[in-house]
């Protein structure tokens, strides 16, 4: 990842975090998955080519976030 790619990826991540915090009350409070659910979703091998960072963030939302507990920041 070169400097410009890093700059773009960090902006995407920042936007994702801001969106998460702005919409946190719409998310589930408790996880709706069983322990170990993610293991069966992981590929057997690493990808041959790098994935776009935007695709990685989509995977975070689709696969990781269902296992995360919602924490509302104090205001």
PDB file with SEQRES, HELIX, SHEET and CRYST1 records, atoms N, CA, C and O in Angstrom:
SEQRES   1 A   75  UNK UNK UNK UNK UNK UNK UNK UNK UNK UNK UNK UNK UNK          
SEQRES   2 A   75  UNK UNK UNK UNK UNK UNK UNK UNK UNK UNK UNK UNK UNK          
SEQRES   3 A   75  UNK UNK UNK UNK UNK UNK UNK UNK UNK UNK UNK UNK UNK          
SEQRES   4 A   75  UNK UNK UNK UNK UNK UNK UNK UNK UNK UNK UNK UNK UNK          
SEQRES   5 A   75  UNK UNK UNK UNK UNK UNK UNK UNK UNK UNK UNK UNK UNK          
SEQRES   6 A   75  UNK UNK UNK UNK UNK UNK UNK UNK UNK UNK                      
HELIX    1 AA1 UNK A    3  UNK A   22  1                                  20    
HELIX    2 AA2 UNK A   24  UNK A   26  5                                   3    
HELIX    3 AA3 UNK A   39  UNK A   41  5                                   3    
HELIX    4 AA4 UNK A   53  UNK A   59  1                                   7    
HELIX    5 AA5 UNK A   60  UNK A   64  3                                   5    
HELIX    6 AA6 UNK A   65  UNK A   67  5                                   3    
CRYST1    1.000    1.000    1.000  90.00  90.00  90.00 P 1           1          
ATOM      1  N   UNK A   1       0.863  -1.165   0.000  1.00  0.00           N  
ATOM      2  CA  UNK A   1       0.000   0.000   0.000  1.00  0.00           C  
ATOM      3  C   UNK A   1       0.912   1.231   0.000  1.00  0.00           C  
ATOM      4  O   UNK A   1       1.761   1.392   0.876  1.00  0.00           O  
ATOM      5  N   UNK A   2       0.720   2.077  -0.984  1.00  0.00           N  
ATOM      6  CA  UNK A   2       1.512   3.301  -1.012  1.00  0.00           C  
ATOM      7  C   UNK A   2       0.821   4.396  -0.192  1.00  0.00           C  
ATOM      8  O   UNK A   2      -0.243   4.174   0.385  1.00  0.00           O  
ATOM      9  N   UNK A   3       1.428   5.554  -0.151  1.00  0.00           N  
ATOM     10  CA  UNK A   3       0.908   6.643   0.664  1.00  0.00           C  
ATOM     11  C   UNK A   3      -0.502   7.076   0.294  1.00  0.00           C  
ATOM     12  O   UNK A   3      -1.338   7.296   1.170  1.00  0.00           O  
ATOM     13  N   UNK A   4      -0.766   7.197  -0.994  1.00  0.00           N  
ATOM     14  CA  UNK A   4      -2.104   7.620  -1.438  1.00  0.00           C  
ATOM     15  C   UNK A   4      -3.164   6.561  -1.127  1.00  0.00           C  
ATOM     16  O   UNK A   4      -4.284   6.891  -0.738  1.00  0.00           O  
ATOM     17  N   UNK A   5      -2.806   5.299  -1.299  1.00  0.00           N  
ATOM     18  CA  UNK A   5      -3.742   4.225  -0.961  1.00  0.00           C  
ATOM     19  C   UNK A   5      -4.030   4.227   0.542  1.00  0.00           C  
ATOM     20  O   UNK A   5      -5.172   4.034   0.959  1.00  0.00           O  
ATOM     21  N   UNK A   6      -2.997   4.446   1.345  1.00  0.00           N  
ATOM     22  CA  UNK A   6      -3.182   4.514   2.791  1.00  0.00           C  
ATOM     23  C   UNK A   6      -4.086   5.677   3.175  1.00  0.00           C  
ATOM     24  O   UNK A   6      -4.963   5.539   4.028  1.00  0.00           O  
ATOM     25  N   UNK A   7      -3.868   6.809   2.547  1.00  0.00           N  
ATOM     26  CA  UNK A   7      -4.691   7.995   2.810  1.00  0.00           C  
ATOM     27  C   UNK A   7      -6.164   7.711   2.500  1.00  0.00           C  
ATOM     28  O   UNK A   7      -7.048   8.075   3.276  1.00  0.00           O  
ATOM     29  N   UNK A   8      -6.419   7.062   1.367  1.00  0.00           N  
ATOM     30  CA  UNK A   8      -7.790   6.727   0.979  1.00  0.00           C  
ATOM     31  C   UNK A   8      -8.394   5.702   1.949  1.00  0.00           C  
ATOM     32  O   UNK A   8      -9.543   5.845   2.368  1.00  0.00           O  
ATOM     33  N   UNK A   9      -7.618   4.671   2.303  1.00  0.00           N  
ATOM     34  CA  UNK A   9      -8.118   3.634   3.215  1.00  0.00           C  
ATOM     35  C   UNK A   9      -8.407   4.214   4.597  1.00  0.00           C  
ATOM     36  O   UNK A   9      -9.406   3.857   5.221  1.00  0.00           O  
ATOM     37  N   UNK A  10      -7.549   5.099   5.074  1.00  0.00           N  
ATOM     38  CA  UNK A  10      -7.783   5.682   6.400  1.00  0.00           C  
ATOM     39  C   UNK A  10      -9.013   6.582   6.388  1.00  0.00           C  
ATOM     40  O   UNK A  10      -9.727   6.658   7.388  1.00  0.00           O  
ATOM     41  N   UNK A  11      -9.271   7.259   5.283  1.00  0.00           N  
ATOM     42  CA  UNK A  11     -10.489   8.067   5.164  1.00  0.00           C  
ATOM     43  C   UNK A  11     -11.730   7.164   5.158  1.00  0.00           C  
ATOM     44  O   UNK A  11     -12.740   7.495   5.779  1.00  0.00           O  
ATOM     45  N   UNK A  12     -11.656   6.030   4.461  1.00  0.00           N  
ATOM     46  CA  UNK A  12     -12.774   5.081   4.450  1.00  0.00           C  
ATOM     47  C   UNK A  12     -13.032   4.527   5.852  1.00  0.00           C  
ATOM     48  O   UNK A  12     -14.181   4.409   6.278  1.00  0.00           O  
ATOM     49  N   UNK A  13     -11.962   4.190   6.560  1.00  0.00           N  
ATOM     50  CA  UNK A  13     -12.108   3.666   7.911  1.00  0.00           C  
ATOM     51  C   UNK A  13     -12.684   4.718   8.851  1.00  0.00           C  
ATOM     52  O   UNK A  13     -13.540   4.414   9.680  1.00  0.00           O  
ATOM     53  N   UNK A  14     -12.217   5.943   8.722  1.00  0.00           N  
ATOM     54  CA  UNK A  14     -12.747   7.036   9.531  1.00  0.00           C  
ATOM     55  C   UNK A  14     -14.240   7.215   9.282  1.00  0.00           C  
ATOM     56  O   UNK A  14     -15.011   7.387  10.226  1.00  0.00           O  
ATOM     57  N   UNK A  15     -14.648   7.176   8.026  1.00  0.00           N  
ATOM     58  CA  UNK A  15     -16.068   7.299   7.670  1.00  0.00           C  
ATOM     59  C   UNK A  15     -16.882   6.137   8.250  1.00  0.00           C  
ATOM     60  O   UNK A  15     -17.999   6.334   8.728  1.00  0.00           O  
ATOM     61  N   UNK A  16     -16.320   4.936   8.206  1.00  0.00           N  
ATOM     62  CA  UNK A  16     -16.993   3.763   8.763  1.00  0.00           C  
ATOM     63  C   UNK A  16     -17.217   3.942  10.267  1.00  0.00           C  
ATOM     64  O   UNK A  16     -18.303   3.660  10.774  1.00  0.00           O  
ATOM     65  N   UNK A  17     -16.199   4.405  10.967  1.00  0.00           N  
ATOM     66  CA  UNK A  17     -16.306   4.593  12.417  1.00  0.00           C  
ATOM     67  C   UNK A  17     -17.326   5.669  12.749  1.00  0.00           C  
ATOM     68  O   UNK A  17     -18.137   5.489  13.657  1.00  0.00           O  
ATOM     69  N   UNK A  18     -17.299   6.780  12.031  1.00  0.00           N  
ATOM     70  CA  UNK A  18     -18.272   7.855  12.265  1.00  0.00           C  
ATOM     71  C   UNK A  18     -19.683   7.343  12.011  1.00  0.00           C  
ATOM     72  O   UNK A  18     -20.590   7.628  12.794  1.00  0.00           O  
ATOM     73  N   UNK A  19     -19.884   6.598  10.937  1.00  0.00           N  
ATOM     74  CA  UNK A  19     -21.196   6.028  10.626  1.00  0.00           C  
ATOM     75  C   UNK A  19     -21.647   5.066  11.725  1.00  0.00           C  
ATOM     76  O   UNK A  19     -22.809   5.072  12.132  1.00  0.00           O  
ATOM     77  N   UNK A  20     -20.711   4.240  12.198  1.00  0.00           N  
ATOM     78  CA  UNK A  20     -21.019   3.311  13.289  1.00  0.00           C  
ATOM     79  C   UNK A  20     -21.491   4.076  14.520  1.00  0.00           C  
ATOM     80  O   UNK A  20     -22.525   3.739  15.097  1.00  0.00           O  
ATOM     81  N   UNK A  21     -20.756   5.088  14.923  1.00  0.00           N  
ATOM     82  CA  UNK A  21     -21.117   5.851  16.121  1.00  0.00           C  
ATOM     83  C   UNK A  21     -22.417   6.620  15.940  1.00  0.00           C  
ATOM     84  O   UNK A  21     -23.211   6.723  16.876  1.00  0.00           O  
ATOM     85  N   UNK A  22     -22.643   7.156  14.755  1.00  0.00           N  
ATOM     86  CA  UNK A  22     -23.878   7.913  14.505  1.00  0.00           C  
ATOM     87  C   UNK A  22     -25.112   7.022  14.482  1.00  0.00           C  
ATOM     88  O   UNK A  22     -26.218   7.494  14.744  1.00  0.00           O  
ATOM     89  N   UNK A  23     -24.937   5.743  14.172  1.00  0.00           N  
ATOM     90  CA  UNK A  23     -26.079   4.830  14.054  1.00  0.00           C  
ATOM     91  C   UNK A  23     -26.055   3.710  15.079  1.00  0.00           C  
ATOM     92  O   UNK A  23     -26.735   2.699  14.904  1.00  0.00           O  
ATOM     93  N   UNK A  24     -25.289   3.872  16.139  1.00  0.00           N  
ATOM     94  CA  UNK A  24     -25.094   2.794  17.099  1.00  0.00           C  
ATOM     95  C   UNK A  24     -26.408   2.374  17.771  1.00  0.00           C  
ATOM     96  O   UNK A  24     -26.577   1.200  18.103  1.00  0.00           O  
ATOM     97  N   UNK A  25     -27.312   3.287  17.970  1.00  0.00           N  
ATOM     98  CA  UNK A  25     -28.577   2.947  18.639  1.00  0.00           C  
ATOM     99  C   UNK A  25     -29.474   2.058  17.789  1.00  0.00           C  
ATOM    100  O   UNK A  25     -30.428   1.471  18.301  1.00  0.00           O  
ATOM    101  N   UNK A  26     -29.182   1.954  16.514  1.00  0.00           N  
ATOM    102  CA  UNK A  26     -29.960   1.099  15.621  1.00  0.00           C  
ATOM    103  C   UNK A  26     -29.408  -0.323  15.553  1.00  0.00           C  
ATOM    104  O   UNK A  26     -30.019  -1.201  14.944  1.00  0.00           O  
ATOM    105  N   UNK A  27     -28.277  -0.544  16.166  1.00  0.00           N  
ATOM    106  CA  UNK A  27     -27.650  -1.868  16.139  1.00  0.00           C  
ATOM    107  C   UNK A  27     -28.153  -2.709  17.306  1.00  0.00           C  
ATOM    108  O   UNK A  27     -28.658  -2.192  18.302  1.00  0.00           O  
ATOM    109  N   UNK A  28     -28.001  -4.007  17.151  1.00  0.00           N  
ATOM    110  CA  UNK A  28     -28.380  -4.932  18.221  1.00  0.00           C  
ATOM    111  C   UNK A  28     -27.494  -4.682  19.433  1.00  0.00           C  
ATOM    112  O   UNK A  28     -26.318  -4.343  19.300  1.00  0.00           O  
ATOM    113  N   UNK A  29     -28.076  -4.856  20.618  1.00  0.00           N  
ATOM    114  CA  UNK A  29     -27.306  -4.698  21.844  1.00  0.00           C  
ATOM    115  C   UNK A  29     -26.431  -5.926  22.078  1.00  0.00           C  
ATOM    116  O   UNK A  29     -25.262  -5.804  22.443  1.00  0.00           O  
ATOM    117  N   UNK A  30     -26.998  -7.096  21.869  1.00  0.00           N  
ATOM    118  CA  UNK A  30     -26.279  -8.341  22.088  1.00  0.00           C  
ATOM    119  C   UNK A  30     -25.985  -9.033  20.764  1.00  0.00           C  
ATOM    120  O   UNK A  30     -26.700  -8.855  19.777  1.00  0.00           O  
ATOM    121  N   UNK A  31     -24.945  -9.806  20.766  1.00  0.00           N  
ATOM    122  CA  UNK A  31     -24.576 -10.582  19.585  1.00  0.00           C  
ATOM    123  C   UNK A  31     -25.673 -11.590  19.261  1.00  0.00           C  
ATOM    124  O   UNK A  31     -26.327 -12.119  20.161  1.00  0.00           O  
ATOM    125  N   UNK A  32     -25.867 -11.847  17.992  1.00  0.00           N  
ATOM    126  CA  UNK A  32     -26.868 -12.840  17.587  1.00  0.00           C  
ATOM    127  C   UNK A  32     -26.211 -14.056  16.938  1.00  0.00           C  
ATOM    128  O   UNK A  32     -26.831 -14.751  16.133  1.00  0.00           O  
ATOM    129  N   UNK A  33     -24.959 -14.304  17.294  1.00  0.00           N  
ATOM    130  CA  UNK A  33     -24.236 -15.449  16.728  1.00  0.00           C  
ATOM    131  C   UNK A  33     -23.675 -16.306  17.859  1.00  0.00           C  
ATOM    132  O   UNK A  33     -23.541 -15.853  18.996  1.00  0.00           O  
ATOM    133  N   UNK A  34     -23.353 -17.544  17.526  1.00  0.00           N  
ATOM    134  CA  UNK A  34     -22.786 -18.477  18.499  1.00  0.00           C  
ATOM    135  C   UNK A  34     -21.262 -18.360  18.508  1.00  0.00           C  
ATOM    136  O   UNK A  34     -20.666 -18.022  17.485  1.00  0.00           O  
ATOM    137  N   UNK A  35     -20.628 -18.635  19.643  1.00  0.00           N  
ATOM    138  CA  UNK A  35     -19.168 -18.630  19.671  1.00  0.00           C  
ATOM    139  C   UNK A  35     -18.600 -19.556  18.584  1.00  0.00           C  
ATOM    140  O   UNK A  35     -19.096 -20.663  18.376  1.00  0.00           O  
ATOM    141  N   UNK A  36     -17.577 -19.092  17.913  1.00  0.00           N  
ATOM    142  CA  UNK A  36     -16.941 -19.886  16.874  1.00  0.00           C  
ATOM    143  C   UNK A  36     -17.569 -19.754  15.499  1.00  0.00           C  
ATOM    144  O   UNK A  36     -17.101 -20.378  14.546  1.00  0.00           O  
ATOM    145  N   UNK A  37     -18.636 -18.942  15.375  1.00  0.00           N  
ATOM    146  CA  UNK A  37     -19.350 -18.840  14.096  1.00  0.00           C  
ATOM    147  C   UNK A  37     -18.434 -18.393  12.953  1.00  0.00           C  
ATOM    148  O   UNK A  37     -18.637 -18.781  11.802  1.00  0.00           O  
ATOM    149  N   UNK A  38     -17.438 -17.586  13.273  1.00  0.00           N  
ATOM    150  CA  UNK A  38     -16.607 -17.003  12.232  1.00  0.00           C  
ATOM    151  C   UNK A  38     -15.657 -18.018  11.595  1.00  0.00           C  
ATOM    152  O   UNK A  38     -15.282 -17.872  10.431  1.00  0.00           O  
ATOM    153  N   UNK A  39     -15.274 -19.025  12.339  1.00  0.00           N  
ATOM    154  CA  UNK A  39     -14.299 -19.999  11.832  1.00  0.00           C  
ATOM    155  C   UNK A  39     -14.764 -20.626  10.514  1.00  0.00           C  
ATOM    156  O   UNK A  39     -13.967 -20.774   9.587  1.00  0.00           O  
ATOM    157  N   UNK A  40     -16.025 -20.988  10.425  1.00  0.00           N  
ATOM    158  CA  UNK A  40     -16.515 -21.631   9.197  1.00  0.00           C  
ATOM    159  C   UNK A  40     -16.629 -20.646   8.030  1.00  0.00           C  
ATOM    160  O   UNK A  40     -16.771 -21.066   6.882  1.00  0.00           O  
ATOM    161  N   UNK A  41     -16.570 -19.364   8.308  1.00  0.00           N  
ATOM    162  CA  UNK A  41     -16.676 -18.353   7.255  1.00  0.00           C  
ATOM    163  C   UNK A  41     -15.319 -17.945   6.687  1.00  0.00           C  
ATOM    164  O   UNK A  41     -15.246 -17.270   5.660  1.00  0.00           O  
ATOM    165  N   UNK A  42     -14.256 -18.355   7.355  1.00  0.00           N  
ATOM    166  CA  UNK A  42     -12.913 -18.005   6.893  1.00  0.00           C  
ATOM    167  C   UNK A  42     -12.494 -18.905   5.737  1.00  0.00           C  
ATOM    168  O   UNK A  42     -12.792 -20.099   5.741  1.00  0.00           O  
ATOM    169  N   UNK A  43     -11.809 -18.341   4.754  1.00  0.00           N  
ATOM    170  CA  UNK A  43     -11.338 -19.180   3.645  1.00  0.00           C  
ATOM    171  C   UNK A  43     -10.238 -20.131   4.106  1.00  0.00           C  
ATOM    172  O   UNK A  43      -9.526 -19.852   5.070  1.00  0.00           O  
ATOM    173  N   UNK A  44     -10.112 -21.233   3.421  1.00  0.00           N  
ATOM    174  CA  UNK A  44      -9.074 -22.216   3.742  1.00  0.00           C  
ATOM    175  C   UNK A  44      -7.677 -21.653   3.491  1.00  0.00           C  
ATOM    176  O   UNK A  44      -6.738 -21.960   4.225  1.00  0.00           O  
ATOM    177  N   UNK A  45      -7.545 -20.821   2.443  1.00  0.00           N  
ATOM    178  CA  UNK A  45      -6.252 -20.254   2.076  1.00  0.00           C  
ATOM    179  C   UNK A  45      -6.346 -18.740   1.981  1.00  0.00           C  
ATOM    180  O   UNK A  45      -7.424 -18.177   1.796  1.00  0.00           O  
ATOM    181  N   UNK A  46      -5.207 -18.100   2.112  1.00  0.00           N  
ATOM    182  CA  UNK A  46      -5.143 -16.659   1.923  1.00  0.00           C  
ATOM    183  C   UNK A  46      -5.400 -16.321   0.463  1.00  0.00           C  
ATOM    184  O   UNK A  46      -5.102 -17.127  -0.419  1.00  0.00           O  
ATOM    185  N   UNK A  47      -5.948 -15.141   0.195  1.00  0.00           N  
ATOM    186  CA  UNK A  47      -6.169 -14.769  -1.210  1.00  0.00           C  
ATOM    187  C   UNK A  47      -4.836 -14.601  -1.944  1.00  0.00           C  
ATOM    188  O   UNK A  47      -3.819 -14.257  -1.341  1.00  0.00           O  
ATOM    189  N   UNK A  48      -4.862 -14.849  -3.240  1.00  0.00           N  
ATOM    190  CA  UNK A  48      -3.664 -14.698  -4.071  1.00  0.00           C  
ATOM    191  C   UNK A  48      -3.340 -13.229  -4.328  1.00  0.00           C  
ATOM    192  O   UNK A  48      -2.176 -12.856  -4.471  1.00  0.00           O  
ATOM    193  N   UNK A  49      -4.380 -12.403  -4.385  1.00  0.00           N  
ATOM    194  CA  UNK A  49      -4.211 -10.977  -4.676  1.00  0.00           C  
ATOM    195  C   UNK A  49      -4.798 -10.168  -3.520  1.00  0.00           C  
ATOM    196  O   UNK A  49      -5.738 -10.610  -2.860  1.00  0.00           O  
ATOM    197  N   UNK A  50      -4.243  -8.993  -3.281  1.00  0.00           N  
ATOM    198  CA  UNK A  50      -4.800  -8.139  -2.219  1.00  0.00           C  
ATOM    199  C   UNK A  50      -6.237  -7.743  -2.538  1.00  0.00           C  
ATOM    200  O   UNK A  50      -6.608  -7.575  -3.699  1.00  0.00           O  
ATOM    201  N   UNK A  51      -7.034  -7.598  -1.488  1.00  0.00           N  
ATOM    202  CA  UNK A  51      -8.410  -7.149  -1.668  1.00  0.00           C  
ATOM    203  C   UNK A  51      -8.464  -5.636  -1.515  1.00  0.00           C  
ATOM    204  O   UNK A  51      -7.609  -5.038  -0.863  1.00  0.00           O  
ATOM    205  N   UNK A  52      -9.476  -5.023  -2.122  1.00  0.00           N  
ATOM    206  CA  UNK A  52      -9.671  -3.595  -1.947  1.00  0.00           C  
ATOM    207  C   UNK A  52     -10.085  -3.341  -0.490  1.00  0.00           C  
ATOM    208  O   UNK A  52     -10.811  -4.137   0.106  1.00  0.00           O  
ATOM    209  N   UNK A  53      -9.620  -2.240   0.061  1.00  0.00           N  
ATOM    210  CA  UNK A  53      -9.926  -1.933   1.450  1.00  0.00           C  
ATOM    211  C   UNK A  53     -11.437  -1.786   1.655  1.00  0.00           C  
ATOM    212  O   UNK A  53     -11.956  -2.177   2.701  1.00  0.00           O  
ATOM    213  N   UNK A  54     -12.135  -1.237   0.688  1.00  0.00           N  
ATOM    214  CA  UNK A  54     -13.592  -1.092   0.804  1.00  0.00           C  
ATOM    215  C   UNK A  54     -14.269  -2.458   0.914  1.00  0.00           C  
ATOM    216  O   UNK A  54     -15.273  -2.598   1.613  1.00  0.00           O  
ATOM    217  N   UNK A  55     -13.725  -3.466   0.226  1.00  0.00           N  
ATOM    218  CA  UNK A  55     -14.271  -4.828   0.336  1.00  0.00           C  
ATOM    219  C   UNK A  55     -13.987  -5.424   1.718  1.00  0.00           C  
ATOM    220  O   UNK A  55     -14.810  -6.159   2.264  1.00  0.00           O  
ATOM    221  N   UNK A  56     -12.829  -5.104   2.270  1.00  0.00           N  
ATOM    222  CA  UNK A  56     -12.506  -5.576   3.617  1.00  0.00           C  
ATOM    223  C   UNK A  56     -13.479  -4.979   4.627  1.00  0.00           C  
ATOM    224  O   UNK A  56     -13.949  -5.681   5.522  1.00  0.00           O  
ATOM    225  N   UNK A  57     -13.789  -3.681   4.492  1.00  0.00           N  
ATOM    226  CA  UNK A  57     -14.751  -3.054   5.402  1.00  0.00           C  
ATOM    227  C   UNK A  57     -16.140  -3.675   5.261  1.00  0.00           C  
ATOM    228  O   UNK A  57     -16.864  -3.803   6.248  1.00  0.00           O  
ATOM    229  N   UNK A  58     -16.512  -4.059   4.046  1.00  0.00           N  
ATOM    230  CA  UNK A  58     -17.802  -4.739   3.856  1.00  0.00           C  
ATOM    231  C   UNK A  58     -17.808  -6.078   4.587  1.00  0.00           C  
ATOM    232  O   UNK A  58     -18.808  -6.456   5.197  1.00  0.00           O  
ATOM    233  N   UNK A  59     -16.686  -6.792   4.522  1.00  0.00           N  
ATOM    234  CA  UNK A  59     -16.580  -8.060   5.250  1.00  0.00           C  
ATOM    235  C   UNK A  59     -16.643  -7.846   6.760  1.00  0.00           C  
ATOM    236  O   UNK A  59     -17.245  -8.646   7.476  1.00  0.00           O  
ATOM    237  N   UNK A  60     -16.027  -6.771   7.246  1.00  0.00           N  
ATOM    238  CA  UNK A  60     -16.100  -6.450   8.679  1.00  0.00           C  
ATOM    239  C   UNK A  60     -17.561  -6.285   9.081  1.00  0.00           C  
ATOM    240  O   UNK A  60     -18.005  -6.851  10.080  1.00  0.00           O  
ATOM    241  N   UNK A  61     -18.295  -5.517   8.307  1.00  0.00           N  
ATOM    242  CA  UNK A  61     -19.707  -5.277   8.632  1.00  0.00           C  
ATOM    243  C   UNK A  61     -20.528  -6.563   8.554  1.00  0.00           C  
ATOM    244  O   UNK A  61     -21.363  -6.831   9.417  1.00  0.00           O  
ATOM    245  N   UNK A  62     -20.280  -7.348   7.517  1.00  0.00           N  
ATOM    246  CA  UNK A  62     -21.082  -8.555   7.282  1.00  0.00           C  
ATOM    247  C   UNK A  62     -20.741  -9.697   8.241  1.00  0.00           C  
ATOM    248  O   UNK A  62     -21.637 -10.397   8.714  1.00  0.00           O  
ATOM    249  N   UNK A  63     -19.448  -9.887   8.531  1.00  0.00           N  
ATOM    250  CA  UNK A  63     -19.026 -11.062   9.285  1.00  0.00           C  
ATOM    251  C   UNK A  63     -18.586 -10.774  10.718  1.00  0.00           C  
ATOM    252  O   UNK A  63     -18.872 -11.563  11.619  1.00  0.00           O  
ATOM    253  N   UNK A  64     -17.903  -9.669  10.940  1.00  0.00           N  
ATOM    254  CA  UNK A  64     -17.369  -9.366  12.265  1.00  0.00           C  
ATOM    255  C   UNK A  64     -18.411  -8.708  13.162  1.00  0.00           C  
ATOM    256  O   UNK A  64     -18.597  -9.115  14.309  1.00  0.00           O  
ATOM    257  N   UNK A  65     -19.087  -7.696  12.642  1.00  0.00           N  
ATOM    258  CA  UNK A  65     -19.993  -6.904  13.476  1.00  0.00           C  
ATOM    259  C   UNK A  65     -21.151  -7.697  14.090  1.00  0.00           C  
ATOM    260  O   UNK A  65     -21.598  -7.333  15.178  1.00  0.00           O  
ATOM    261  N   UNK A  66     -21.657  -8.749  13.463  1.00  0.00           N  
ATOM    262  CA  UNK A  66     -22.717  -9.513  14.136  1.00  0.00           C  
ATOM    263  C   UNK A  66     -22.263 -10.131  15.465  1.00  0.00           C  
ATOM    264  O   UNK A  66     -23.099 -10.470  16.302  1.00  0.00           O  
ATOM    265  N   UNK A  67     -20.966 -10.279  15.663  1.00  0.00           N  
ATOM    266  CA  UNK A  67     -20.462 -10.852  16.901  1.00  0.00           C  
ATOM    267  C   UNK A  67     -20.036  -9.814  17.921  1.00  0.00           C  
ATOM    268  O   UNK A  67     -19.527 -10.166  18.985  1.00  0.00           O  
ATOM    269  N   UNK A  68     -20.234  -8.547  17.614  1.00  0.00           N  
ATOM    270  CA  UNK A  68     -19.799  -7.465  18.492  1.00  0.00           C  
ATOM    271  C   UNK A  68     -20.961  -6.999  19.368  1.00  0.00           C  
ATOM    272  O   UNK A  68     -22.087  -6.845  18.895  1.00  0.00           O  
ATOM    273  N   UNK A  69     -20.672  -6.778  20.640  1.00  0.00           N  
ATOM    274  CA  UNK A  69     -21.667  -6.200  21.538  1.00  0.00           C  
ATOM    275  C   UNK A  69     -21.709  -4.696  21.303  1.00  0.00           C  
ATOM    276  O   UNK A  69     -20.679  -4.071  21.049  1.00  0.00           O  
ATOM    277  N   UNK A  70     -22.884  -4.130  21.386  1.00  0.00           N  
ATOM    278  CA  UNK A  70     -23.039  -2.691  21.186  1.00  0.00           C  
ATOM    279  C   UNK A  70     -22.652  -1.977  22.468  1.00  0.00           C  
ATOM    280  O   UNK A  70     -23.124  -2.334  23.547  1.00  0.00           O  
ATOM    281  N   UNK A  71     -21.819  -1.000  22.360  1.00  0.00           N  
ATOM    282  CA  UNK A  71     -21.426  -0.177  23.492  1.00  0.00           C  
ATOM    283  C   UNK A  71     -21.750   1.254  23.154  1.00  0.00           C  
ATOM    284  O   UNK A  71     -21.245   1.794  22.169  1.00  0.00           O  
ATOM    285  N   UNK A  72     -22.586   1.874  23.959  1.00  0.00           N  
ATOM    286  CA  UNK A  72     -22.978   3.266  23.699  1.00  0.00           C  
ATOM    287  C   UNK A  72     -22.037   4.176  24.471  1.00  0.00           C  
ATOM    288  O   UNK A  72     -21.932   4.068  25.693  1.00  0.00           O  
ATOM    289  N   UNK A  73     -21.349   5.076  23.766  1.00  0.00           N  
ATOM    290  CA  UNK A  73     -20.435   5.979  24.457  1.00  0.00           C  
ATOM    291  C   UNK A  73     -21.188   6.947  25.364  1.00  0.00           C  
ATOM    292  O   UNK A  73     -22.311   7.353  25.067  1.00  0.00           O  
ATOM    293  N   UNK A  74     -20.558   7.303  26.461  1.00  0.00           N  
ATOM    294  CA  UNK A  74     -21.152   8.302  27.346  1.00  0.00           C  
ATOM    295  C   UNK A  74     -21.161   9.644  26.668  1.00  0.00           C  
ATOM    296  O   UNK A  74     -20.226  10.003  25.952  1.00  0.00           O  
ATOM    297  N   UNK A  75     -22.240  10.395  26.902  1.00  0.00           N  
ATOM    298  CA  UNK A  75     -22.260  11.735  26.299  1.00  0.00           C  
ATOM    299  C   UNK A  75     -22.430  12.800  27.345  1.00  0.00           C  
ATOM    300  O   UNK A  75     -22.468  13.986  27.018  1.00  0.00           O  
TER     301      UNK A  75                                                      
END                                                                             
